[in-house]
Amino acid sequence: MKRIEDFKSIIDRYEIIFFDAFGVLKTHSGLVPGIERTFEYLKACNKEYYIVTNDASRSPVQLAQSYHDKGLYAVTADRIISSGQLTKEYLELKVDDGYVAYLGTQESAHYIESAGLKTLPVREVNSHNIDKVNALIFMDDEGFDWFEDLNKTVNLLRKRTIPAIVANTDYAYPVSKSDVGIAIGGLAQMIETIVGKKFIRFGKPDSQMFMFAYDLIREYRSISKKQIVMVGDTLQTDIMGGNKFGLDTVLVLTGNTQATDYQNRVEATGIVPTYICDSAVLGPDALAL
């Protein structure tokens, strides 16, 4: 099994760092303690960084504000690459008019509205407007009644031949050090099985997520995949996705994968990161450049 390595020695080898959000920069209890030092070091070294996240619950501006509220100002909206942005691109290309129904909070509807389309929470779908619903999007696990609205979603997809888009592919997320909650990707997987239709998915581990970020960077600078490293806490999304796209990967043990079981998980899944670190936090002496 790979040894635990020093995070600073790893990021020193790369020009661009991709970070997952939940489990790497923050957890259920707030920011990972000391994570601000990592961004101070990246800024001092003139290294680029991006938050590559499956979180489609809010716009990049709102996601950035959530970090600012916790005291981490280095994460700005232009540094956030969300699966919601891929969803927006798909809607602009494939859906011309009508309503786009969604499961999620009102904030998550940002990605639909920014595509110039009309939004409709699933709870408001009824016999008078169902024929005008031309797409359904799974955005977030909050903002709706799980019993009423999930049943309504099933029947909407049984009655209408429309694309169903999963804007966050995560099946679960940590709600404490030992427990997880069901994420919208898990709910979408269940409904997909029930209705017997194939849904469209955006987010890690799909390579489209990494290509989207890669193309954004290459619009203004020349870069190769060898100069980018992906930092994540989940083998099946962050690490598998980075590996598939041809990036080096760092598994950190502050989120979905813990120090007590990472060896078993790597062996069981066969998903092998390039490096393993306790966390993405640098020590206090790292800033003594």
Secondary structure, 3 states (H helix, E strand, C coil): CCCECCHHHHHCCCCEEEECCECCCEECCEECCCHHHHHHHHHHCCCEEEEEECCCCCCHHHHHHHHHHCCCCCCCHHHEEEHHHHHHHHHHHHCCCCEEEEECCCHHHHHHHCCCCEEEEHHHCCCCCHHHEEEEEECCCCCCCHHHHHHHHHHHHHHCCCCEEECCCCCEEECCCCCEEECHHHHHHHHHHHHCCCCEECCCCCHHHHHHHHHHHHCCCCCCHHHEEEEECCHHHHHHHHHHHCCEEEEECECCCECCCHHHHHHHHCCCCCEEECCCCCCHHHHCC
